[in-house]
Amino acid sequence: MDTDKVKIYGARVRVDSMSKDAQIEGAEKEKMRQKRKLFADAGILAIEHADFDGIEGLVLVTGGEIASTFDNPETVKLGHRKLIEEIMNG
């Protein structure tokens, strides 16, 4: 899960001041902080900067599911693996 970026695709927001724009951005950043805390409290490590091919590979080795939202985390099958190593060639 890419936890370091606020992602809003296909959304349009109209504001009448830069301070309201900053409020929206601040709320999204707080949401990301809460998500990281939720994961950390549960002993779950988040993987940052993974492309979709990498995510699909992780799903195969962990037995989990790809989730696009965590609104209902109890409906998502979490995967598990004792050890995952990254090997880079070149």
Sequence and secondary structure as in RCSB ss.txt:
>XXXX:A:sequence
MDTDKVKIYGARVRVDSMSKDAQIEGAEKEKMRQKRKLFADAGILAIEHADFDGIEGLVLVTGGEIASTFDNPET
VKLGHRKLIEEIMNG
>XXXX:A:secstr
   SS    S     SSHHHHHHHHHHHHHHHHHHHHHHHHTT     S  HHHHHHHHHHH     S  SSGGG
S     S        
